[in-house]
């Protein structure tokens, strides 16, 4: 039995449902995998999931594509490498409260943005504002990561970045409403988020275990898509108490069509990753000439999983 540790990017939510389904249905055990799943609430996000992989505290991390670039291009480079994408479509957006006078990104000039302090995040948001005709002079703040969403709901800050298939669903049950701005609508070729990343230097030596893990995970996401009611019953007890009001079936309906789109589950399109990397360079957000192929691999994916 191979013991592996997955560090989630957030507390348990709909993007993670395939992992929990695979665990509950015995898919990992069938593949000879004993999986431990942890989330940032255990240390209040003192260490990011990617940092846990770098330190050898986790085998896998969920993170955005930006983390791969950031880790491989920092002063003390680390070969953080993606081996699967969770979603084939970007489900995230910059959001504001609907009752605000912010009707498009350019209206964020002079307003506040609650940031997760990711390396390229603030620059991406500023560029979105510029692409909409603004100046990009948003006031960036850095609240505690796990409390960011509440600061926007309360009106303490004006905007932040969320997943529409999670916070975007939750907001309706809270009796309020959001206005959302998708990056693609403002000419930002955003890549995959989240991706499943590992220490690239360990892939060759652990290829069989990683393949088995990915095969079981793909089966978990497929099962969640085909059996939504059972899947959300598995996820429900794991969701934090303050988020128990989310309509999980509705939340699953949004990403389920994007778990796989005719390609092998987890597939990452080289052109899509390359376009985003080129965009970061073009906008002065990244200076390195790191090859796109260094950032991810599709080699460990089970080509049978197309659903």
N, C-alpha and C positions, 0 to 999 in steps of 0.2 A: 504493500500500500504506500503510495507516494503522498506525503503530507505537504500541502501547499497553503499559502496564506494570501488572500485577496484583500487589499485595502480599498474600500469604497471612497468615492469622491464626496459623498454627502451621507446624511442619515438615510436609512432604507427608503427608497421611493420607486416609482414605476420604471425608471431606467434600469433598475437592478433586478427586476422581477424574474428574469431568466435564470439568474444565479440561484435565487432562493427556491425556485421551482425545481431546478435540477438537483439541488441538495435534498429537498423534501421528497422528491420522487425516486431518489436513489440512483440518479444517473451518474453522479460522480463515483459513488461506491462501485457501480458496475464497471466503471473504467479504471478501477484501482486507485482512485483519488480520495484522500481524506482532506476536505477543504475547510479551512477556517476563514470566516468572513468578519472583518472588523470595519468600523466606520469612525469618522472624525470625532464623534461625541465622546469617545473613550478618553481623549486627551484635549478636548475643546480646540481641535485643529492646531495644536502646537507644532505638529509635523504634517506636511502635506502627504498624500498618498505616494506621490513620486519620490519624495524625500525618504519615505520608509523603504522604498525599493533600493534607492541609492545606499542607504545605511544597512541593507541586508535584513531589515525587519519585516519585509513582505516580499513575496515572489511576484505579485502582480499589483498594479495600481490602475484605477480608473482616473483619467485626466483628459484634458483637451489636447488637440494636436500641438498647440502652442508649447505645452510642457516638453514635448519631445525636442522641439527646436531649442528651447531655452536650456535644457540640460546638456544637449550636445554641443552648444556653442558658448557655454559659460567658461570662465577662466580655468577652472578645474573641471574639464569636460567629463560627462558621465554618459555611457551609451544607452540611455533610456530609449527603448524601441517598442513601437506598437506591433501587436500581433493580431489584432482584430478591432473592428469598429462596432460599436453597439448599435448605432443608428445609421441608416443610409441617407437621412435627411436631417438638416439642422432644425431642431425643435426649440431653439433658444431665441430670445429677443430682449431688447432693452425696453423696460416698461416704466410707465409713470401712472399715477392715479388718474382716473378718467375725469375727475372733477377739476383737475389742474388746468392751467392755461397753456399747457405744453401739447401742441397738436402735431408736431413733427420734430425730428431731431434738431433742426436749427433753433428751435425754441429752448433748447437746453443750454444755450449760451447764458452764462451768469447763474445757472442753476446748479444744484448739488447732485453728485453721483456717488453712490455707496459702492466702493470698489472692493474686490477680493484680493487686490494687490498682486495679481498675476503679471508677469513680465510685460506682455504686450497689450494687456486689457485696456488700460487707460488710453493708450495711443489709438487703439481700434475705435473706441467710443468717440474720441476727438475727431478722428477721420470721418466717421459717420456724420457728425455734425457739419463738418466742412463739405462733405459730398451733398448735403442738403442745402448748402448756401450759407451756413453759419460760419463763425470764426473758430469754433472748437475750444472756446475758453471756459469750459465747464469746471466747476469747483469739485475736485476729487477728495473724498473722505475715505477713511479706512476703519470702519467699525469692526467689532468681532465678527468673524466670518459667519458663524452659525446664527448670528442675530441680525444680519443685514436685511433680510426680507421684512422683519418687523419694523425696522427703522423707516422703511419706505411706506409701509401700510399706515404707520402712525403719523406720517407727515414730517418726521424729523429730517429726512432727506428726500429729494425729488425723484430720483431714478436709480435703477440698478439693472443687473443682467440676470434673467431667470430662465428656467425651462417652462415653456408654455404648457407642456403636458404634465406639469406638477403644480408649481405655484400659480400658473395660469388657470388651472382647474380649481385649486383651493380657493382662490379669491372669490369665486362665485358663491361658495358656501358661507363666506364671511359677510355677505351682503354689501360688498363693494365691487368696483369694476376697475379694469386697467385699460390703458391705451398702450399698444405694443408697436415696436418698430423692429422689423426683421432686417438683419444685416444685408441679405441678398437684395432687398428692395432699395438699398442705398449703395449699390455697386461695390459691395465688399464680398469677395469670393471666399467666404469662411469655409473651413475644412471640417473634419469630423470631430464630434464631441458628444459623449466621451469616447475615448479609445481605451483598449486594454493594453497596458504597457508592462514591460519587464526589463530586466538587465540584459541588454543585447549580447553581452559577453558570455552569458550562461545558456543561450538558446541551443547551441550545438550540443552541449553536454546533457541538456535536459529535454531534448526535442521530443522524445517519446512521451514523457510525462505531460509536457505542454500540449502536445497533440491530443492526448486523451482528455485533458482538461477542456480544451476548446470543443472537442466533439460533444462532451457532456453538456457544456454550456449552450452550444447551438441547439441541442435537443431541448434544453430548458426554455429557450426563447420560442422555439417552434411550438412547444406544448402550451406555453402561455398564450400564444396567438390563437391556437386552435381550441383551447379550453379556458376562455377568459374568466368565467365565473369561479372555477376551481382555483385558477392561478391567483386571483385577488384574495381568495380566502386564505391562501398560503402567505401572502404578503401582509395582510391586514394586521396580525398581531405584532409584526415587526416594525410597523410605522410608529414614530414617536407620538406620544399622547396628544400633543398640541396640534398634530396634523391628522388626527383620526376622523376629522370632518370631511376629508377629501373623498370625492366620488371616485373610487378606484376603478370601477368599470369604465367610467368616462375617461379617466386618465389613461387607461390601457388602450382604449379605442384610438387615441391620437397617434401613438408611436407604433402600434402593432403593424400597420402596413409598411413601416419603414425598418423593421427588423431585418428584412431581406427583400431585395427587389430583383429577383431573377438570377442574381449572382450568388455565389457561395456566401453563407452567413459569415459576417465579419469582414467581408472583402473591402479593401481600401483602394480606390482608383488612383493610380500614380499621377494622372493629369490633374486631378482635383487637389491633391496635396501639393503638387508642383506649382499650380496657379496661386495657391494661398501663400506659399513661401516666396514666390516672385513678387506678389503684392506687398508683402511685408518689407521686402528689400526696396521696392519702388517707392514706398512711402517713408523710407528711412527708419523703419522700426527694427530692422535686422540688417547687419552689415556682412555677415559671413557668407561664404559660398558653399555651404554644406550641401552635398548631393541629396536630392529627394529620397533616393533609395536607401540612404542610411537611416531614415526615420521610421521605416515600417517594413513589415514582411507579411506576405499572404501565404507563405510556404507551409505554415503549420495548420492551415484551415482544412476542414473536411469538405471536399468538393461535392459530397453527396447532399449536403444541406443547402438546398435551394427551395425556399418556401415563400 
